[in-house]
């Protein structure tokens, strides 16, 4: 049975993943009792009701404005905001996810391009290697939460609003892993292969296309997975300070204003699922490219 | 054959070559006072223990290392000139094939980089893959081939630009002995049929004696030539010649040379 599962469409990781999911759900429900029961016990005391532990558990799983809402409450919230709403409605999480997704993807594309260009510069120009790298590393030590509002405000002051400022913050986060990965990748060809092309008197551009770029591609894709996740984080963070009207970040913010923990968690689940899907898409292309580069041999 | 007529008679001419590497422990003399002349059409093996500079010497000829002092001529011109004119093919210690290219596309690589027309690329690749008996494997990828076959692809790739000179740096060093014997016979055949000049680096005495028309014995630290042996076995050789008296005599002389190199080294140390 297990071997059939392994060879089937479901893939070999399904069972372990489901096991972990089950464990998380158990811990979550226990956590909900632990975090929500102090409030409930206070309430019971004020109202002078007798309570049992079963009652306490039941109430803590179905509390309004719980400290930690239980999974089924979040599921209901997701149903209310995804299935029961029109996609175009401002109450629909699909709409908000779409807003965040568009700036995530734009930022990801810009960040990837910037990252690759910087990497090429660093590998081919010694001066850039010495001068740029410290700045690139320094740029990542500034907390994005401190930087994001300033970028939004400054760009807003010169009339740039909407998608672009948010994408810039995504770009700021995701160019870094791309640069680091691609620099390492472009420098990874075997010396013997570089000598081989040297004997053909191949110029730098030919060495780049025939050798450095293909050899760097696996490194690029490993970086792109990280960059994709960071890009989504960047987009959400960018929606927090400006009091954005739409996007998952604005949902998180309004959820915390009104103590709507369900809403916060629903937005978080959407963010996590979006991130998982995006990273999986990158992973799909990674597999295609790596298989091509290995001459059709399935990469391990 | 016409192209050979306009070539200078000497394929390689090296005079008073010295090469020093700068390392953290100060300069290391890799090659010292090398004098060597190789005529067109010769098969010359460089033999010696590791660190004797035999690979470095071939790299100098191929313009992959610059000599510190001395003159080097390859086909009558400086090595850099020779490299720019594509007058040599280089076979490395490992096949150095690009895994994402098929066998044929790997052979085409130098032709593509040098801008040969497409039909000519295919023509030459087919010709030289046939010469190393790999026409049936054109469409395969390197990982689908054995180590010996991969090295044959890299030989076809070196030949594809039709150079008069072939530099081979321990090309069969990583292969098992049976494959190695087989490829030695094939290489000997190929050399006979193409009349190319081959400079062959090895640390195997039987390989050197079987393949060569001359053997250059080198000693380490600093890399020097200590003996040059004419290998005047019959031109038609099969691998069985290794049991002949003449073969054993030449092998003995090579071994004596290598030993002398070592004792020299011990005395100086």
HADDOCK unambig.tbl for C-alpha pairs under 7 A between the chains (distance, minus, plus):
assign (segid A and resid 192 and name CA) (segid B and resid 96 and name CA) 6.89 0.50 0.50
assign (segid A and resid 193 and name CA) (segid B and resid 96 and name CA) 6.07 0.50 0.50
assign (segid A and resid 199 and name CA) (segid B and resid 83 and name CA) 6.23 0.50 0.50
assign (segid A and resid 200 and name CA) (segid B and resid 86 and name CA) 6.93 0.50 0.50
assign (segid A and resid 200 and name CA) (segid B and resid 110 and name CA) 6.09 0.50 0.50
assign (segid A and resid 201 and name CA) (segid B and resid 84 and name CA) 6.25 0.50 0.50
assign (segid A and resid 202 and name CA) (segid B and resid 113 and name CA) 6.35 0.50 0.50
assign (segid A and resid 292 and name CA) (segid B and resid 100 and name CA) 6.17 0.50 0.50
assign (segid A and resid 293 and name CA) (segid B and resid 99 and name CA) 6.41 0.50 0.50
assign (segid A and resid 293 and name CA) (segid B and resid 100 and name CA) 4.38 0.50 0.50
assign (segid A and resid 294 and name CA) (segid B and resid 99 and name CA) 5.41 0.50 0.50
assign (segid A and resid 294 and name CA) (segid B and resid 100 and name CA) 5.36 0.50 0.50
assign (segid A and resid 295 and name CA) (segid B and resid 99 and name CA) 5.48 0.50 0.50
assign (segid A and resid 295 and name CA) (segid B and resid 100 and name CA) 4.33 0.50 0.50
assign (segid A and resid 295 and name CA) (segid B and resid 101 and name CA) 6.53 0.50 0.50
assign (segid A and resid 295 and name CA) (segid B and resid 141 and name CA) 5.58 0.50 0.50
